[in-house]
Structure formats: structure tokens, C-alpha cells
Amino acid sequence: MGTTSLEGQSLGEFLIVSKLASGGMGTVYSAWQASLNRHVVVKVLPAHLAADEKFVARFQREATCAATFSHPGIVQVYSAGESGGVHYIAMELVEGESLADRLAREGRIAPRHALAIAADVARALSYAWEKSRMIHRDVKPRNILLATDACVKVVDFGMVKFLDTEEQMTSTGVLLGTPHYISPEQANGRKDADFRADIYSLGCTLYQILSGHLPYEQKEGMGVVLSHVNDPPPEILDVMPDCPSAIVALLRKMLDKDPAQRHQSYAELIAELTAAARRLPAPALPRQSRWPLYATLGALMIITVAGLLLWSPWKNRAPKPIQPGQPFVAATGMELLYIPPGEFQLGSTPEERVWAESSGSGDPVFLDREGYKPQKVQISKGFWLGRTEVTVAQWQQFVEATRFVTEAEKLGHAFAPSGSNDSSASSWRIIDGANWRDPKLGSALQPDHPVSCVSWADAMAFCNWLTEVEQKAGRLPHGMVYRLPTEAEWEYAARGGRATRFWWGDEVEEGQGRLNWRGTDDGFETLMPVDHFDSGGRNTFGLADMLGNVWEWCLDHYDPGGAHADLYRAQGNRYVMRGGSFLHQVAYNRCAARPGFGPDIPQACTGFRVCCGVEPKPESQ
């Protein structure tokens, strides 16, 4: 069987559907695996290389090594085989596009987005290095996939090398890498090249997607290779004069000709990528004025008319579809930040619970509900999360568009302080007339306050409405919705890479100027405008007010035995809340704190934050 007209033919159990791409290392097809009822990708070895027994062995080794990896940032290999003289590898079908395709369409990638993509690639390469001492050796935009489910994936291990063996997956005379991205040590044929060669190639990739220019684009072929070896490192300021200084320094280190001067671990690289992203200016968003919620009739009419004129994004604009790995602004004006996949500690340690109880503000029964020991949890799919809690102004847009009536409005009451001058926990009662329009907190409600007095069902109604609006606008990729975060997603995002009591560390005193909680002089007795503390109140992911201000609903049912790694569903109507509030003291404002409440009594200290991602599957019962 030849390799030229494979459409409609079968290779093993895979029916070839259509050709996707071809390159020096093989041709790639879409295919159908009937036994598992799924679409896959099949990579076929070219006929002229299939005659080389050593190359066939190396091709099969590609499948063997890649199949040992289980990481959200690496394309999964399913199987390999031979049929009628055609050697093939079957692998995961990733819906989306390559970084090269994105670059060809857009010309360059915004710095914040480019750094996020590079960090995800570094995490995938770090996994392969730590697991198998594997070097990719062909990191470039064409081998980086941007999936529609927000994952960034590395593909094509056809040139992989293991540091502990002399065997390499290339034939004699074949260049070990792509000229425009090759490291100096690869170009020199050094056998001791290690993971720092991939860091150099990733630096070339980052240089290109930021500036729209290749590092040595004026040359081709061996001229490019010699430039990587002999010429001074490319300076991004020559082609991108406005490049942020933190990125300039980062690229100079990644592209140093001497591996010893580059980052000496992936952890160091990822930390610097993250730090550079944090130092970028925050995206400009329209600032909402602080008008009183209950104004005169004339003023209210002016505001309403202005709102109708300004806020109709699906009618007046043609919004771009949500792009993997990139933050975006939803129809209501809320900004959502991308949270990449990763591993974290879910729950609190016994030592942390002892500390919380001894602090005088931790109920032992409440603390027991955090579980008896933390567990390592892998968030396998990236998602987006609201940079702030949903505000009164954003909620009002939903109400005006749908005429929605909240649970508190139907009941005619909510849980709120019994006196205008006392908001302590002991003063809270069921208060008639309390609802999102007036939570009875003793101060004027502002549009940039977090909406409160909303039930779990109210929050889900908002998410469902936003999903419908964005689907009609053509914004949401297939399979993605707006929803509440799962409990595990919420804690992962809140921790921002830490395993400490709070997102900034373990010290209570360092919370001053970071959050709105009881017992500190933060300037607020009750609700605080979202993102009031600016950068001081944002965690590593850039999320504001993840602790304090208002409790936030999660998607999960409440299990008093502890949090679950996957979406938890059970009988009953109690749902998880996270993040603490202005009402509660320190122990209740930790990353692991987790009460559960029913939807029948909305509270003036409860709001929510929107998540965007694929629908999570409940864990097996």
C-alpha cells in the first residue's frame, strides 16, 4: 500500500477520512476509530523513510515514549501499528488551531497572551523532562496547538531525545530541529544538549509571536543555522521598540548562546514568565461611576436609556470568538482571566485547622468539614474565571434583559443585619424587604459593589442567560458554557500556586490592604467595591477579592466530609460557598474554608463569580 491516496482506506482499526497536513517526518490525517466511536489523528511515515529499518524503529519509539505521557499539555498518543507496509501512529484529535495558524492570521500575539502560552508550553516540557529526561528538540509555533477547550498542547515528538541514551530519533544527515528555532548546541551537534536547548527554541517562538518577526528572518537554511551559532542574540527591541522591559530581560536570558546563562530549570523559567505577566499593565476597562442605586425618577430614566444605547454588544458589535489562553471581556463588561491547567493542594492540613481553631475564630465543626488531610488534585482543563465578583451593575443588566425575579424578592426577605449600625454576625436575622436592590446593610448600594442576596439558583440563571447571549453572538466555542466554578476549580484559582492559608501566604498581618474581612481596619463595615485594593488585592492569577467581601457560590453540592476533586452531586439542596466575607473573621477567609448553605434563605453576604469552560462531569457515585 502506498502513502498517496489513503482517504477512505483503513489502517488497522482506523478509517482515514481526510488529509490534514504533511511534513518531512510524515503526513497527518483525520480518521475515525469505530471501536471507541471517536475521531482521531493518524500520522503516517513517508514511503521513502519507511524503507529505512532504523528510521521505522525510531518512528515507533516516538509512539512508545509519547504514549507514556499523561499531561493536559501534551497530545495523547493512543497506539501505533503497521498495515500493508504503512507505519502509523494514532493520537488525540485536538479541536482548535496551531500557534502558527494563529500567528499567520493575527500577525502577532499580545504580550499577556504570549506569556501565558509560553508558560503552558514550559509546563508540558517540564513534565516530559522530569518524567523521562526527554528533550523535544523541535519547539516551534507549528508544534504548539491552541485547543478550543483552552488547553495549550505540545505535539510532534519525532525528534525527541532521551538524555540517558545515545539513540536519537533522527537519521544521519537530518538536521536536529527547524532552522529558525534551533539552539546553538543542536546546530553544533553537541550530544550533551539538554532541556535548555528547548528553552532556547521556546525563546525563539516567544520572540516571534510577540513581534511578528523571526529571530534571524533575513536568512534561510544553513544561513539561519549559522546565525544561531555565531551571530549575537536577536534583540527584540530592534523589531518591537515598545516591548515591556520585563519581557526584554526574559528573552535575553532565554536566547543566550551559552546554555549555562539561560534558565537552569523550568521552574525558574515559569516563575519569570509569570512575574513578567504580573508586571504588565492591567487591561483597560471602562470604569463605572458610583451612582446611588435609588436615584430620582429623572436620573434613573437617563441612566436606563444610556445603558440601553451602550450595552447591546451582540447587536452593535461583532465580537471575536473567545480565544484559548486569552483573557476576554464578556457581554456584561465583566473581565474573565484564563486559569491554566495544573496541580494543587485541595483542603487544609491538620496543622492549619489547629491554628484556625486556636485563633479564636474557628468553629471546630466548621473546620472538620475541610476534610482530614489535603489531597493533590490535577486540574486537567484550563478555564476562565471572573476577575471580580459579579457586580450590581452587571446583575442589573441581566434583570433588565430578562425581568428576572430573585429568590429573595419572591420570599420577601433575606438574611441581613437587624440594625443599621450593627453588622456583626450576632445581629443577623431574616429581614423583610432585603434583596439585591437593598440588602439592608445600612449604607448606599453602589454599582461596583458585588451583588448579594442571590441564591445558588439565581446565580445559575445569570450564567445560563450569559451563555445564551454569547452563543447567539458566536463567541463561545463548541462545548463551552458560562457556569459557576467547581469547588476544586475555585480553590485552585484562589490559591494561585500556593499551599498556604491565604493566597498571599500564612501571615494574617499581610492581609491588611488586600481584602475586606472582619476584624481589620480596611475602611469598610460591609460591602466593598470590587477590586478596591487594585494590585494589592489580586492573587498570582490576577483575580481580585478571592477572599473576603462576599461568599461565592460553587457548582458542587455540599459534602460535610470534605471537598471533592471532581464535581460532586448528591441528594439535597445544600451547595458549597467559598472565600469568606466582610462578616467573618480570619479562619473563615482562608483558601480552604467551605460552608454549605441551602437556597431557601438568601444572604446579604453571599454573591458569586462567573466561570467559563467546558461542562464538568460529575464524579462517579
C-alpha positions as CSV (number, residue, x, y, z in Angstrom):
1,M,0.0,0.0,0.0
2,G,1.4,3.5,-0.9
3,T,1.0,6.6,1.2
4,T,-0.5,8.8,-1.5
5,S,-4.3,8.2,-1.6
6,L,-5.2,6.9,1.8
7,E,-8.6,8.7,2.1
8,G,-11.3,6.0,2.5
9,Q,-8.8,3.3,3.4
10,S,-8.3,1.6,6.7
11,L,-5.1,1.4,8.7
12,G,-5.8,-1.2,11.4
13,E,-9.0,-0.1,13.1
14,F,-8.7,3.5,11.8
15,L,-10.6,4.7,8.8
16,I,-8.8,7.5,7.1
17,V,-11.1,10.4,6.4
18,S,-9.0,13.3,5.0
19,K,-5.5,14.7,4.8
20,L,-4.7,17.5,7.3
21,A,-1.0,18.3,6.7
22,S,2.3,16.9,5.7
23,G,5.9,17.4,6.5
24,G,9.3,15.8,6.4
25,M,8.5,13.5,9.2
26,G,5.2,12.3,7.9
27,T,1.7,13.0,6.7
28,V,-1.2,13.7,9.1
29,Y,-4.8,12.6,8.5
30,S,-8.1,12.8,10.3
31,A,-9.5,9.3,11.0
32,W,-12.4,7.5,12.6
33,Q,-12.0,4.8,15.3
34,A,-15.2,2.9,15.2
35,S,-14.4,0.6,18.2
36,L,-14.4,3.6,20.5
37,N,-16.7,5.9,18.5
38,R,-14.3,8.8,18.3
39,H,-12.3,10.9,15.8
40,V,-8.5,10.7,16.0
41,V,-5.5,11.9,14.1
42,V,-3.3,9.4,12.3
43,K,0.3,10.2,11.4
44,V,1.8,8.2,8.6
45,L,5.5,7.7,7.9
46,P,6.5,8.7,4.4
47,A,7.2,5.8,2.0
48,H,10.8,6.8,1.4
49,L,11.5,6.7,5.1
50,A,9.5,3.5,5.7
51,A,12.2,1.6,3.8
52,D,14.8,2.6,6.4
53,E,14.5,0.0,9.2
54,K,16.3,2.2,11.7
55,F,14.0,5.1,10.9
56,V,11.0,2.8,11.3
57,A,12.3,1.8,14.7
58,R,12.7,5.4,15.7
59,F,9.2,6.3,14.4
60,Q,7.8,3.5,16.6
61,R,9.8,4.8,19.5
62,E,8.1,8.2,19.1
63,A,4.8,6.5,19.8
64,T,6.2,4.5,22.7
65,C,7.7,7.5,24.5
66,A,4.8,9.8,23.9
67,A,2.3,7.2,25.0
68,T,3.9,7.1,28.5
69,F,2.9,10.8,29.0
70,S,-0.3,11.8,30.7
71,H,-0.4,15.6,30.8
72,P,-3.0,18.1,29.6
73,G,-0.3,20.0,27.7
74,I,0.9,17.0,25.7
75,V,-1.1,15.5,22.8
76,Q,-2.1,11.9,23.9
77,V,-0.8,9.0,21.7
78,Y,-3.3,6.1,21.6
79,S,-1.5,3.4,19.6
80,A,1.0,2.6,16.7
81,G,1.0,0.0,14.1
82,E,1.7,-1.1,10.5
83,S,-0.8,-2.0,7.8
84,G,0.3,-3.1,4.3
85,G,3.7,-1.6,4.7
86,V,2.4,1.7,6.0
87,H,3.6,2.6,9.5
88,Y,1.3,4.9,11.5
89,I,0.7,6.5,14.9
90,A,-2.9,7.2,16.2
91,M,-3.3,10.1,18.6
92,E,-5.7,12.5,20.2
93,L,-7.6,14.9,17.9
94,V,-7.3,18.4,19.2
95,E,-10.0,20.8,18.1
96,G,-8.5,24.2,17.6
97,E,-5.5,25.6,15.6
98,S,-1.8,25.7,15.8
99,L,0.0,28.7,17.1
100,A,1.5,29.1,13.6
101,D,-2.0,29.4,12.2
102,R,-3.0,32.0,14.8
103,L,0.2,33.9,14.1
104,A,-0.5,33.9,10.3
105,R,-4.0,35.3,10.9
106,E,-3.2,37.9,13.6
107,G,0.4,38.8,12.8
108,R,1.5,38.9,16.5
109,I,0.2,37.9,19.9
110,A,-0.5,40.4,22.7
111,P,2.2,40.1,25.5
112,R,-0.1,38.8,28.2
113,H,-1.4,36.1,26.0
114,A,2.0,35.2,24.6
115,L,3.4,34.8,28.1
116,A,0.5,32.6,29.1
117,I,1.1,30.3,26.1
118,A,4.8,30.1,26.7
119,A,4.2,29.2,30.4
120,D,1.8,26.4,29.4
121,V,4.4,25.0,26.9
122,A,7.1,25.2,29.6
123,R,4.9,23.3,32.0
124,A,4.4,20.5,29.4
125,L,8.1,20.3,28.5
126,S,8.9,20.3,32.2
127,Y,6.7,17.3,32.8
128,A,8.4,15.4,30.0
129,W,11.8,16.4,31.3
130,E,11.1,15.4,34.9
131,K,9.4,12.2,34.0
132,S,11.8,10.8,31.3
133,R,14.7,13.3,30.9
134,M,13.2,13.9,27.4
135,I,14.2,16.8,25.1
136,H,11.7,17.7,22.4
137,R,14.2,19.5,20.1
138,D,11.6,21.0,17.7
139,V,9.7,23.5,19.8
140,K,8.1,26.0,17.3
141,P,4.6,27.5,16.7
142,R,3.6,24.7,14.3
143,N,4.1,22.2,17.1
144,I,2.0,24.2,19.7
145,L,-1.7,23.7,19.5
146,L,-4.3,26.1,20.9
147,A,-7.3,23.9,21.7
148,T,-10.9,25.3,21.8
149,D,-11.2,23.9,25.4
150,A,-8.5,26.4,26.4
151,C,-5.6,23.9,26.7
152,V,-2.3,24.7,25.1
153,K,-0.7,21.4,23.8
154,V,2.7,20.4,22.6
155,V,2.7,17.9,19.7
156,D,5.2,16.0,17.5
157,F,7.9,14.1,19.3
158,G,9.5,13.0,16.1
159,M,12.9,14.4,17.1
160,V,12.8,13.5,20.8
161,K,16.0,12.5,22.5
162,F,16.5,11.0,26.0
163,L,19.5,12.3,27.8
164,D,20.3,8.9,29.2
165,T,20.9,7.2,25.8
166,E,22.9,7.9,22.7
167,E,19.9,6.9,20.5
168,Q,18.1,9.8,18.8
169,M,15.1,9.8,16.7
170,T,16.6,11.2,13.5
171,S,18.6,9.8,10.7
172,T,22.2,10.6,9.9
173,G,22.4,13.8,8.0
174,V,19.0,15.1,9.1
175,L,19.1,18.4,10.9
176,L,18.0,18.1,14.5
177,G,15.5,20.8,14.6
178,T,13.9,23.5,12.5
179,P,16.5,26.2,11.4
180,H,14.6,29.3,12.6
181,Y,14.2,27.8,16.1
182,I,17.2,25.6,16.5
183,S,19.5,26.0,19.6
184,P,23.2,26.7,19.0
185,E,24.1,23.4,20.8
186,Q,21.8,21.4,18.5
187,A,23.2,23.2,15.4
188,N,26.7,22.2,16.6
189,G,25.6,18.6,17.0
190,R,26.5,18.5,20.7
191,K,25.5,15.2,22.3
192,D,25.2,16.8,25.8
193,A,22.3,19.2,24.7
194,D,19.7,19.1,27.4
195,F,16.4,20.8,28.3
196,R,18.0,24.2,27.9
197,A,18.0,23.7,24.2
198,D,14.2,23.5,24.3
199,I,14.2,26.7,26.4
200,Y,16.2,28.4,23.6
201,S,13.7,27.2,21.0
202,L,10.8,28.4,23.1
203,G,12.6,31.8,23.4
204,C,12.7,32.0,19.6
205,T,9.0,31.1,19.5
206,L,8.1,33.8,22.1
207,Y,10.2,36.3,20.2
208,Q,8.3,35.6,17.0
209,I,4.7,35.6,18.4
210,L,5.4,38.9,20.4
211,S,7.0,40.8,17.5
212,G,5.7,39.1,14.4
213,H,9.3,38.6,13.3
214,L,11.6,35.6,13.3
215,P,14.9,36.0,15.2
216,Y,17.0,35.8,12.1
217,E,14.4,36.2,9.4
218,Q,16.7,37.8,6.8
219,K,18.4,34.4,6.3
220,E,17.3,31.0,5.2
221,G,18.5,27.4,5.6
222,M,22.1,27.0,6.7
223,G,22.5,30.7,6.9
224,V,19.9,30.8,9.7
225,V,21.6,27.9,11.5
226,L,25.0,29.6,11.4
227,S,23.4,32.8,12.8
228,H,22.1,30.8,15.8
229,V,25.6,29.6,16.4
230,N,27.7,32.7,15.6
231,D,25.7,35.9,15.5
232,P,24.8,38.0,18.5
233,P,21.5,37.0,20.2
234,P,18.5,38.7,18.5
235,E,17.3,41.9,20.2
236,I,13.5,42.2,20.3
237,L,13.7,46.0,20.8
238,D,15.0,46.2,17.3
239,V,11.7,45.0,15.9
240,M,9.4,45.8,18.8
241,P,10.5,49.1,20.4
242,D,7.6,49.1,22.9
243,C,8.3,45.6,24.3
244,P,7.9,45.7,28.1
245,S,11.2,45.7,29.9
246,A,10.5,42.5,31.9
247,I,10.0,40.6,28.7
248,V,13.1,42.1,27.1
249,A,15.2,40.8,30.0
250,L,13.4,37.4,29.9
251,L,14.1,36.9,26.2
252,R,17.7,37.9,26.6
253,K,18.2,35.1,29.1
254,M,16.2,32.5,27.1
255,L,18.2,33.3,23.9
256,D,21.7,33.4,25.4
257,K,24.1,31.4,23.3
258,D,25.5,29.8,26.4
259,P,23.1,27.2,28.0
260,A,24.7,28.0,31.4
261,Q,23.4,31.6,31.1
262,R,19.8,30.5,30.4
263,H,17.2,29.5,33.0
264,Q,18.6,26.5,34.9
265,S,15.2,24.8,35.5
266,Y,11.7,25.0,34.1
267,A,10.5,26.2,37.5
268,E,12.8,29.2,37.2
269,L,11.5,29.9,33.7
270,I,7.9,29.6,34.6
271,A,8.3,31.8,37.6
272,E,9.9,34.5,35.4
273,L,7.2,34.2,32.8
274,T,4.6,34.6,35.5
275,A,6.4,37.5,37.1
276,A,6.7,39.3,33.7
277,A,3.0,38.9,33.1
278,R,2.2,40.3,36.5
279,R,4.2,43.4,35.7
280,L,2.3,44.2,32.6
281,P,-0.3,47.0,32.9
282,A,-3.8,45.7,33.7
283,P,-6.1,45.7,30.6
284,A,-8.1,48.9,30.4
285,L,-11.7,48.5,31.3
286,P,-14.4,51.1,31.4
287,R,-14.7,52.5,35.0
288,Q,-18.1,52.5,36.4
289,S,-19.2,55.7,38.2
290,R,-20.5,55.3,41.7
291,W,-24.1,56.5,41.3
292,P,-26.7,55.8,44.0
293,L,-28.8,52.9,43.2
294,Y,-32.0,54.7,44.2
295,A,-31.9,58.0,42.3
296,T,-34.7,60.3,41.3
297,L,-37.0,59.1,38.6
298,G,-35.5,61.5,36.0
299,A,-31.9,60.4,36.7
300,L,-33.0,56.8,36.6
301,M,-34.5,57.3,33.2
302,I,-31.3,58.9,31.8
303,I,-29.2,56.0,33.2
304,T,-31.6,53.4,31.7
305,V,-31.6,55.0,28.3
306,A,-27.8,55.4,28.3
307,G,-27.5,51.8,29.3
308,L,-29.7,50.6,26.5
309,L,-27.7,52.6,24.0
310,L,-24.3,51.5,25.2
311,W,-24.9,47.9,26.3
312,S,-26.0,45.8,23.4
313,P,-22.8,44.1,22.3
314,W,-24.5,41.3,20.4
315,K,-26.4,43.8,18.3
316,N,-24.0,46.7,17.8
317,R,-20.6,44.9,17.6
318,A,-19.2,41.8,16.0
319,P,-17.3,40.3,19.0
320,K,-14.4,38.0,18.3
321,P,-14.8,34.4,19.4
322,I,-13.1,33.6,22.7
323,Q,-9.5,32.6,22.1
324,P,-7.7,29.8,24.0
325,G,-5.4,31.1,26.8
326,Q,-6.5,34.7,26.4
327,P,-8.5,36.9,28.8
328,F,-11.6,38.5,27.4
329,V,-14.5,40.8,28.3
330,A,-18.0,39.2,28.4
331,A,-21.2,40.9,27.2
332,T,-21.9,42.4,30.6
333,G,-18.5,44.1,30.7
334,M,-17.0,41.7,33.2
335,E,-13.4,40.6,32.5
336,L,-12.6,36.9,32.7
337,L,-9.0,35.7,33.1
338,Y,-7.6,32.4,31.8
339,I,-6.6,29.9,34.5
340,P,-4.2,27.3,33.0
341,P,-4.3,23.6,34.0
342,G,-2.1,22.5,36.9
343,E,-1.8,20.6,40.2
344,F,-2.5,21.9,43.7
345,Q,-3.3,21.0,47.3
346,L,-7.1,20.7,47.9
347,G,-8.1,21.2,51.5
348,S,-6.2,22.2,54.7
349,T,-3.6,20.4,56.7
350,P,-4.3,19.3,60.3
351,E,-1.8,21.9,61.4
352,E,-3.7,24.6,59.6
353,R,-7.0,23.6,61.3
354,V,-5.4,23.6,64.7
355,W,-4.1,27.1,64.0
356,A,-7.6,28.3,62.9
357,E,-9.2,26.9,66.0
358,S,-6.6,28.4,68.3
359,S,-7.0,31.8,66.6
360,G,-10.4,32.1,68.4
361,S,-12.4,32.4,65.2
362,G,-12.7,28.9,64.0
363,D,-15.6,26.6,64.9
364,P,-14.2,23.0,65.2
365,V,-17.3,21.6,63.5
366,F,-16.8,24.0,60.6
367,L,-13.1,23.2,60.4
368,D,-13.8,19.4,60.3
369,R,-15.7,20.0,57.1
370,E,-12.5,20.8,55.3
371,G,-11.6,17.1,55.4
372,Y,-8.9,15.4,57.5
373,K,-6.0,15.7,55.1
374,P,-5.2,17.7,51.9
375,Q,-5.1,15.9,48.6
376,K,-3.1,16.5,45.4
377,V,-5.6,17.4,42.6
378,Q,-4.8,17.8,38.9
379,I,-6.9,20.4,37.1
380,S,-6.7,18.9,33.6
381,K,-8.5,21.6,31.6
382,G,-7.9,25.3,31.6
383,F,-10.9,27.6,32.3
384,W,-11.7,31.3,32.7
385,L,-12.8,33.0,35.9
386,G,-14.2,36.4,36.5
387,R,-11.5,38.8,37.6
388,T,-14.0,40.1,40.2
389,E,-17.3,39.0,41.7
390,V,-20.4,39.8,39.6
391,T,-21.3,43.5,40.4
392,V,-24.6,45.1,41.0
393,A,-24.4,46.9,37.6
394,Q,-23.7,43.6,35.8
395,W,-26.6,41.9,37.6
396,Q,-28.9,44.8,36.8
397,Q,-28.2,44.3,33.1
398,F,-29.4,40.7,33.4
399,V,-32.5,41.7,35.3
400,E,-33.4,44.4,32.7
401,A,-32.9,42.0,29.8
402,T,-34.9,39.1,31.4
403,R,-37.2,40.7,34.0
404,F,-35.7,38.1,36.4
405,V,-37.0,37.9,40.0
406,T,-34.7,36.6,42.6
407,E,-35.5,34.1,45.3
408,A,-35.2,36.9,48.0
409,E,-37.7,39.1,46.0
410,K,-40.1,36.1,45.8
411,L,-39.8,35.4,49.5
412,G,-39.9,39.0,50.5
413,H,-36.9,38.7,52.8
414,A,-33.2,37.7,53.2
415,F,-30.7,37.1,55.9
416,A,-29.2,40.5,56.9
417,P,-28.3,42.7,59.9
418,S,-31.1,43.6,62.3
419,G,-29.8,47.1,62.9
420,S,-28.4,49.7,60.5
421,N,-25.4,50.3,62.9
422,D,-24.5,46.7,63.7
423,S,-23.4,44.3,61.0
424,S,-21.9,41.7,63.4
425,A,-22.8,38.1,62.9
426,S,-24.9,38.0,66.1
427,S,-27.1,40.8,64.8
428,W,-28.1,39.0,61.6
429,R,-31.7,37.9,61.2
430,I,-34.3,37.3,58.5
431,I,-35.1,40.8,57.4
432,D,-38.2,41.7,55.5
433,G,-37.6,43.6,52.2
434,A,-33.9,42.6,52.0
435,N,-32.8,41.7,48.4
436,W,-30.2,42.5,45.8
437,R,-31.6,46.0,45.3
438,D,-31.3,46.8,49.0
439,P,-29.5,44.2,51.2
440,K,-30.3,46.3,54.3
441,L,-26.6,46.8,55.2
442,G,-27.1,50.4,56.4
443,S,-25.2,52.1,53.5
444,A,-25.9,53.2,50.0
445,L,-25.5,50.4,47.4
446,Q,-23.1,51.2,44.5
447,P,-23.0,49.7,41.0
448,D,-19.5,48.4,41.6
449,H,-20.4,46.6,44.8
450,P,-20.7,42.8,44.4
451,V,-24.3,41.8,44.0
452,S,-25.6,40.0,47.1
453,C,-28.8,38.3,48.4
454,V,-28.6,36.0,45.4
455,S,-29.3,32.2,45.8
456,W,-27.4,29.4,44.0
457,A,-30.3,29.1,41.5
458,D,-30.2,32.9,40.9
459,A,-26.5,32.7,40.1
460,M,-27.0,29.8,37.7
461,A,-29.8,31.7,36.0
462,F,-27.4,34.6,35.3
463,C,-24.8,32.1,33.9
464,N,-27.4,30.4,31.7
465,W,-28.5,33.8,30.3
466,L,-25.0,34.8,29.6
467,T,-24.3,31.5,27.8
468,E,-27.3,32.1,25.6
469,V,-26.3,35.7,24.8
470,E,-22.7,34.8,23.9
471,Q,-23.7,31.8,21.9
472,K,-26.0,34.0,19.8
473,A,-23.1,36.4,19.3
474,G,-20.9,33.5,18.1
475,R,-18.4,34.0,20.9
476,L,-18.5,30.7,22.7
477,P,-16.5,27.7,21.2
478,H,-18.5,24.5,20.9
479,G,-19.0,22.7,24.2
480,M,-18.2,25.7,26.4
481,V,-20.7,27.5,28.8
482,Y,-20.8,30.1,31.5
483,R,-21.4,28.5,34.9
484,L,-20.2,28.6,38.5
485,P,-16.8,27.2,39.2
486,T,-16.5,23.7,40.7
487,E,-15.2,23.7,44.3
488,A,-11.8,22.4,43.1
489,E,-11.6,25.0,40.4
490,W,-12.4,27.7,42.8
491,E,-9.7,26.7,45.4
492,Y,-7.1,26.1,42.7
493,A,-7.7,29.6,41.3
494,A,-7.8,31.2,44.7
495,R,-4.5,29.6,45.8
496,G,-2.7,30.9,42.7
497,G,0.0,28.2,43.1
498,R,0.4,28.4,46.9
499,A,-0.4,25.8,49.6
500,T,-0.7,28.4,52.3
501,R,-3.6,29.6,54.5
502,F,-4.2,32.6,52.3
503,W,-3.4,33.4,48.7
504,W,-0.5,35.7,49.8
505,G,1.0,33.4,52.4
506,D,0.4,32.3,56.1
507,E,0.6,35.6,57.9
508,V,-2.7,37.4,58.9
509,E,-1.0,40.8,59.2
510,E,-0.1,40.6,55.5
511,G,-3.8,40.6,54.7
512,Q,-4.0,44.3,55.5
513,G,-4.8,46.2,52.3
514,R,-5.6,43.0,50.5
515,L,-9.2,42.1,51.4
516,N,-12.4,43.1,53.2
517,W,-12.9,40.9,56.3
518,R,-14.0,41.4,59.8
519,G,-11.5,42.5,62.5
520,T,-9.2,44.6,60.3
521,D,-9.2,48.3,59.6
522,D,-9.9,48.1,55.9
523,G,-12.3,51.1,55.8
524,F,-15.5,49.0,55.2
525,E,-18.1,47.8,57.6
526,T,-20.0,45.8,54.9
527,L,-19.7,45.6,51.1
528,M,-16.7,46.9,49.4
529,P,-16.4,47.9,45.7
530,V,-14.9,45.1,43.7
531,D,-11.1,45.3,43.1
532,H,-10.9,48.2,45.5
533,F,-7.3,47.3,46.6
534,D,-6.2,47.2,42.9
535,S,-3.0,45.1,42.5
536,G,-2.7,44.6,46.3
537,G,-5.9,42.6,46.4
538,R,-5.1,40.4,43.3
539,N,-3.5,37.0,43.6
540,T,-1.0,35.4,41.2
541,F,-3.6,34.8,38.5
542,G,-4.7,38.4,38.7
543,L,-8.0,37.6,40.4
544,A,-9.3,40.2,42.8
545,D,-11.1,39.6,46.1
546,M,-10.9,35.8,46.1
547,L,-11.0,36.1,49.9
548,G,-13.4,38.4,51.8
549,N,-16.1,40.8,50.6
550,V,-18.8,38.2,49.9
551,W,-19.1,34.4,49.9
552,E,-19.1,32.9,46.4
553,W,-21.3,30.1,45.3
554,C,-19.7,27.0,43.7
555,L,-21.3,24.4,41.4
556,D,-21.0,21.5,43.8
557,H,-23.4,20.1,46.2
558,Y,-22.0,20.3,49.8
559,D,-20.3,17.3,51.3
560,P,-19.6,17.8,55.0
561,G,-16.8,15.2,54.7
562,G,-14.7,17.5,52.6
563,A,-14.1,18.9,49.1
564,H,-14.0,16.7,46.0
565,A,-11.6,16.8,43.1
566,D,-14.4,16.4,40.6
567,L,-17.9,17.9,40.5
568,Y,-19.8,16.5,43.4
569,R,-23.5,15.8,43.1
570,A,-25.7,14.4,45.9
571,Q,-29.3,14.4,47.2
572,G,-30.4,17.5,48.9
573,N,-30.2,21.2,48.2
574,R,-27.1,22.4,50.0
575,Y,-24.4,23.9,47.9
576,V,-20.8,24.9,48.6
577,M,-19.7,28.5,49.2
578,R,-16.1,29.7,49.2
579,G,-14.0,32.7,50.0
580,G,-15.3,34.2,53.3
581,S,-16.9,37.6,53.6
582,F,-16.8,41.0,55.2
583,L,-18.9,39.5,58.1
584,H,-16.4,36.8,59.0
585,Q,-13.1,36.7,60.8
586,V,-9.8,35.2,59.7
587,A,-10.5,31.5,59.9
588,Y,-13.4,31.8,57.6
589,N,-11.5,33.8,55.0
590,R,-8.9,31.1,54.2
591,C,-8.5,29.3,50.8
592,A,-9.7,26.0,52.3
593,A,-12.7,27.3,54.3
594,R,-16.0,25.8,52.9
595,P,-19.5,26.2,54.4
596,G,-22.6,24.8,52.7
597,F,-26.0,26.6,52.5
598,G,-29.4,25.8,51.1
599,P,-31.1,28.1,48.6
600,D,-34.1,29.0,50.8
601,I,-32.6,31.9,52.7
602,P,-30.5,34.3,50.5
603,Q,-27.9,36.2,52.5
604,A,-26.6,39.8,52.2
605,C,-23.0,38.5,52.4
606,T,-23.3,36.0,49.5
607,G,-22.6,36.6,45.9
608,F,-20.8,34.8,43.1
609,R,-18.1,34.8,40.4
610,V,-18.6,33.5,36.9
611,C,-16.6,30.7,35.3
612,C,-16.4,29.9,31.6
613,G,-15.3,26.5,30.4
614,V,-16.5,23.0,29.4
615,E,-19.3,21.4,31.4
616,P,-17.7,19.3,34.1
617,K,-18.7,15.7,34.5
618,P,-19.8,14.6,38.0
619,E,-17.6,12.1,39.7
620,S,-18.7,8.5,39.7
621,Q,-21.1,7.9,42.6
